[in-house]
């Protein structure tokens, strides 16, 4: 699921660029998605290193949260993960510079470094907002704004026709993504004094707010793909709304202590976000072809 959080927004930006400009490069697509793979590895390694102490006191790690546990299980040292994070960041910058030199995409390295800066502010001192609170804002910006812009710019070669207002629903989806994946970690985050959304607002309100924000983002999807007929707007709302309604049935019982329902709630919410972006991509392609 974490990999989809990076890959899908990059794809969305590229599809929107094709819909706006009518050209597409598979070579650039591969290069951009490679950036996404390296970015995902950088995020995983850097967060595992930064969260090693909090993860050690987490009593209920899951497949979605609590880190990879490689430090806690003695498989890798913190120093090895720190070096691996730097290596992934260096590789990401080198790929961005290569694409910039070949295709004259000189804003690409700037965007990549800017995205890495958001991760640094999220996990590391002096800001370390994942612990101090409101790290959701940084993930909203990184996943929901920077990644679609990278995809769009890489294919379009400029920012012309980028649906800037459409980045608002994307930001909300990125924000909610952070909120959702922190839900199973609620006991460990409280023990580590990590002020995630659920710790600040309580588990029930965090789930309720997640569904409300998902519904708002889905409802304003027409900002991402403008000029749709009424049936097109109905499609991009109806498709991702199903998982939201299914998650609403778990609203009152999906606390972290009820692991099965908590994980189902998270998967349904994340599925709704990814379905929304896939629906926007489909709508953009259909609009460009008719």
C-alpha positions as CSV (number, residue, x, y, z in Angstrom):
1,X,0.0,0.0,0.0
2,X,2.8,2.4,0.8
3,X,4.3,1.8,-2.7
4,X,0.9,2.7,-4.2
5,X,1.0,6.0,-2.3
6,X,4.0,7.0,-4.4
7,X,3.4,5.2,-7.7
8,X,-0.3,6.2,-8.2
9,X,0.2,10.0,-7.8
10,X,3.1,10.0,-10.2
11,X,1.0,8.2,-12.7
12,X,-1.9,10.6,-12.2
13,X,0.3,13.6,-13.0
14,X,1.6,11.9,-16.2
15,X,-1.9,11.0,-17.4
16,X,-3.1,14.6,-16.7
17,X,-0.2,15.8,-18.8
18,X,-1.1,13.5,-21.7
19,X,-4.7,14.7,-21.5
20,X,-3.6,18.3,-21.6
21,X,-0.9,18.2,-24.2
22,X,-1.5,15.0,-26.2
23,X,1.9,13.5,-26.0
24,X,3.4,10.7,-23.9
25,X,6.9,9.2,-23.6
26,X,7.2,5.6,-22.2
27,X,10.9,6.3,-21.6
28,X,10.0,9.2,-19.3
29,X,7.2,7.1,-17.7
30,X,9.8,4.5,-16.8
31,X,12.2,7.2,-15.5
32,X,9.5,8.8,-13.4
33,X,8.3,5.5,-11.9
34,X,12.0,4.6,-11.2
35,X,12.2,7.9,-9.2
36,X,9.1,6.7,-7.3
37,X,10.7,3.3,-6.4
38,X,13.8,5.1,-5.2
39,X,11.7,7.6,-3.3
40,X,9.7,4.8,-1.6
41,X,13.0,3.1,-0.5
42,X,14.3,6.4,0.8
43,X,11.1,7.0,2.8
44,X,11.2,3.5,4.2
45,X,14.9,3.5,5.2
46,X,14.8,7.1,6.6
47,X,11.6,6.5,8.6
48,X,12.9,3.2,10.0
49,X,16.0,5.0,11.2
50,X,14.2,8.0,12.5
51,X,11.5,6.0,14.3
52,X,13.7,3.2,15.7
53,X,13.1,4.2,19.3
54,X,9.3,4.6,18.9
55,X,9.0,1.4,17.0
56,X,10.9,-0.4,19.8
57,X,8.1,0.4,22.2
58,X,5.2,-0.3,19.8
59,X,3.3,-3.2,21.2
60,X,1.2,-3.9,18.1
61,X,3.1,-3.5,14.8
62,X,1.2,-4.4,11.7
63,X,1.9,-4.9,8.0
64,X,1.0,-1.3,7.5
65,X,2.7,0.4,10.4
66,X,5.3,0.1,13.1
67,X,8.2,0.1,10.7
68,X,9.8,-2.8,9.0
69,X,11.3,-4.1,12.4
70,X,14.7,-4.8,10.8
71,X,16.4,-2.9,13.6
72,X,14.3,-4.2,16.4
73,X,14.9,-7.8,15.2
74,X,18.6,-7.3,14.8
75,X,18.6,-7.8,11.0
76,X,20.2,-4.4,10.3
77,X,22.0,-1.8,12.3
78,X,20.7,1.8,12.5
79,X,23.8,3.0,10.8
80,X,23.2,0.6,7.9
81,X,19.7,2.0,7.4
82,X,21.0,5.6,7.6
83,X,23.5,4.9,4.9
84,X,20.9,3.1,2.8
85,X,18.6,6.2,3.0
86,X,21.4,8.5,1.8
87,X,22.2,6.1,-1.0
88,X,18.6,6.0,-2.2
89,X,18.4,9.8,-2.0
90,X,21.7,10.1,-4.0
91,X,20.4,7.7,-6.6
92,X,17.1,9.6,-6.8
93,X,18.9,12.9,-7.4
94,X,21.2,11.3,-10.0
95,X,18.2,9.9,-11.9
96,X,16.5,13.3,-11.8
97,X,19.6,15.0,-13.0
98,X,20.0,12.5,-15.9
99,X,16.4,13.0,-17.0
100,X,16.9,16.8,-16.7
101,X,20.0,16.7,-18.9
102,X,18.5,14.4,-21.5
103,X,15.0,16.0,-21.7
104,X,15.7,19.6,-20.6
105,X,13.6,19.1,-17.4
106,X,15.6,21.3,-15.1
107,X,12.9,21.7,-12.5
108,X,12.9,18.0,-11.9
109,X,15.9,17.8,-9.6
110,X,14.5,20.8,-7.7
111,X,11.1,19.0,-7.2
112,X,12.9,15.8,-6.1
113,X,15.0,17.6,-3.6
114,X,12.0,19.5,-2.4
115,X,10.1,16.3,-1.8
116,X,13.1,14.9,0.1
117,X,13.1,18.0,2.2
118,X,9.5,17.4,3.2
119,X,10.4,13.9,4.4
120,X,13.3,15.3,6.4
121,X,11.0,17.9,8.1
122,X,8.6,15.0,8.8
123,X,11.0,12.6,10.4
124,X,14.1,14.5,11.6
125,X,15.2,17.4,13.8
126,X,14.7,20.3,14.1
127,X,11.1,20.1,12.9
128,X,10.3,16.4,13.2
129,X,6.6,17.1,12.7
130,X,5.6,13.4,12.8
131,X,6.4,13.6,16.5
132,X,5.5,17.2,17.3
133,X,2.2,17.0,15.4
134,X,0.8,18.0,12.0
135,X,3.1,15.7,10.0
136,X,0.0,15.0,8.0
137,X,0.4,18.3,6.3
138,X,3.8,17.3,5.0
139,X,2.6,14.0,3.6
140,X,-0.3,15.8,2.0
141,X,2.1,18.2,0.3
142,X,4.6,15.5,-0.7
143,X,2.3,12.8,-1.9
144,X,-0.7,14.9,-3.0
145,X,1.1,17.9,-4.5
146,X,4.8,17.3,-5.3
147,X,4.4,13.8,-6.8
148,X,1.6,14.7,-9.2
149,X,3.5,17.8,-10.2
150,X,6.6,15.7,-10.9
151,X,4.7,13.4,-13.1
152,X,2.9,16.2,-15.0
153,X,6.1,18.2,-15.5
154,X,8.1,15.3,-16.7
155,X,5.7,14.4,-19.5
156,X,4.6,18.0,-20.3
157,X,8.0,19.6,-20.1
158,X,6.4,22.6,-18.4
159,X,3.7,23.5,-15.9
160,X,1.3,24.8,-18.6
161,X,-2.2,23.5,-18.2
162,X,-1.4,21.9,-14.8
163,X,-4.8,21.8,-12.9
164,X,-3.5,23.7,-9.9
165,X,-6.9,23.7,-8.1
166,X,-7.1,20.0,-8.7
167,X,-4.1,19.6,-6.4
168,X,-6.4,20.4,-3.5
169,X,-8.3,17.1,-3.6
170,X,-5.0,15.4,-4.1
171,X,-3.6,17.1,-1.1
172,X,-6.5,15.9,1.0
173,X,-5.9,12.3,-0.1
174,X,-2.3,12.5,0.9
175,X,-3.3,14.0,4.2
176,X,-5.8,11.2,4.9
177,X,-3.2,8.6,3.8
178,X,-1.0,9.6,6.7
179,X,-3.9,9.7,9.1
180,X,-5.0,6.2,8.1
181,X,-1.7,4.5,8.4
182,X,-1.2,5.9,11.9
183,X,-4.4,4.4,13.2
184,X,-3.0,0.9,14.0
185,X,0.0,2.5,15.7
186,X,-2.1,4.4,18.2
187,X,-0.9,2.6,21.4
188,X,2.8,2.8,20.3
189,X,2.5,6.4,19.3
190,X,1.0,7.3,22.6
191,X,3.7,5.4,24.5
192,X,6.4,7.3,22.4
193,X,4.7,10.7,22.9
194,X,4.2,10.9,19.1
195,X,1.5,13.4,18.4
196,X,-0.2,11.8,15.4
197,X,-3.7,12.8,14.4
198,X,-5.2,9.9,16.3
199,X,-3.2,10.7,19.5
200,X,-4.2,14.4,19.2
201,X,-7.9,13.9,18.4
202,X,-8.7,10.4,19.6
203,X,-9.3,7.2,17.5
204,X,-13.0,7.7,16.8
205,X,-12.6,11.3,15.7
206,X,-9.6,10.4,13.6
207,X,-11.6,7.8,11.7
208,X,-14.6,10.1,11.3
209,X,-12.4,12.9,10.0
210,X,-10.7,10.6,7.6
211,X,-14.0,9.5,6.1
212,X,-15.2,13.1,5.9
213,X,-12.0,14.3,4.2
214,X,-12.1,11.4,1.8
215,X,-15.7,12.3,0.9
216,X,-14.7,16.0,0.3
217,X,-11.8,15.0,-1.9
218,X,-13.9,12.6,-3.9
219,X,-16.7,15.2,-4.3
220,X,-14.3,17.8,-5.6
221,X,-12.6,15.4,-8.1
222,X,-14.0,17.5,-10.9
223,X,-11.3,20.0,-10.1
224,X,-8.7,17.5,-11.1
225,X,-10.4,16.7,-14.5
226,X,-12.4,19.7,-15.6
227,X,-14.9,19.8,-18.4
228,X,-16.5,16.5,-17.6
229,X,-20.2,15.9,-18.5
230,X,-22.5,15.2,-15.6
231,X,-22.2,11.4,-16.0
232,X,-18.4,11.7,-15.9
233,X,-18.6,13.6,-12.6
234,X,-21.0,11.0,-11.3
235,X,-18.6,8.3,-12.3
236,X,-15.5,9.7,-10.5
237,X,-17.6,10.2,-7.4
238,X,-19.5,6.9,-7.4
239,X,-16.5,4.6,-8.0
240,X,-14.4,5.5,-5.0
241,X,-17.4,6.2,-2.7
242,X,-18.1,2.5,-2.3
243,X,-15.1,1.8,0.0
244,X,-15.8,4.9,2.0
245,X,-19.4,3.7,2.7
246,X,-18.0,0.2,3.6
247,X,-15.5,1.8,6.0
248,X,-18.3,3.9,7.6
249,X,-19.8,0.6,8.9
250,X,-16.6,0.1,10.9
251,X,-16.5,3.7,12.2
252,X,-17.5,2.8,15.8
253,X,-15.5,-0.3,16.3
254,X,-12.2,-0.1,14.4
255,X,-10.0,0.9,17.3
256,X,-6.3,-0.2,17.3
257,X,-7.2,-2.8,19.9
258,X,-9.5,-4.5,17.4
259,X,-6.8,-5.1,15.0
260,X,-8.8,-6.9,12.3
261,X,-11.4,-4.2,12.0
262,X,-8.8,-1.4,12.3
263,X,-6.8,-2.9,9.4
264,X,-9.9,-3.3,7.3
265,X,-10.8,0.3,7.9
266,X,-7.3,1.4,6.8
267,X,-7.4,-0.7,3.7
268,X,-10.8,0.5,2.7
269,X,-9.9,4.2,3.2
270,X,-6.6,3.8,1.3
271,X,-8.4,1.8,-1.4
272,X,-10.9,4.7,-1.8
273,X,-8.1,7.2,-2.2
274,X,-6.4,5.1,-4.9
275,X,-9.7,4.4,-6.6
276,X,-10.4,8.1,-6.7
277,X,-7.0,8.8,-8.5
278,X,-7.6,5.9,-10.9
279,X,-11.0,7.2,-11.7
280,X,-9.5,10.6,-12.4
281,X,-7.0,9.1,-14.7
282,X,-9.7,7.1,-16.5
283,X,-11.8,10.2,-16.9
284,X,-8.9,12.3,-18.1
285,X,-8.1,9.6,-20.8
286,X,-11.7,9.3,-21.9
287,X,-12.1,13.0,-22.2
288,X,-8.9,13.3,-24.2
289,X,-10.0,10.6,-26.7
290,X,-13.6,11.9,-27.3
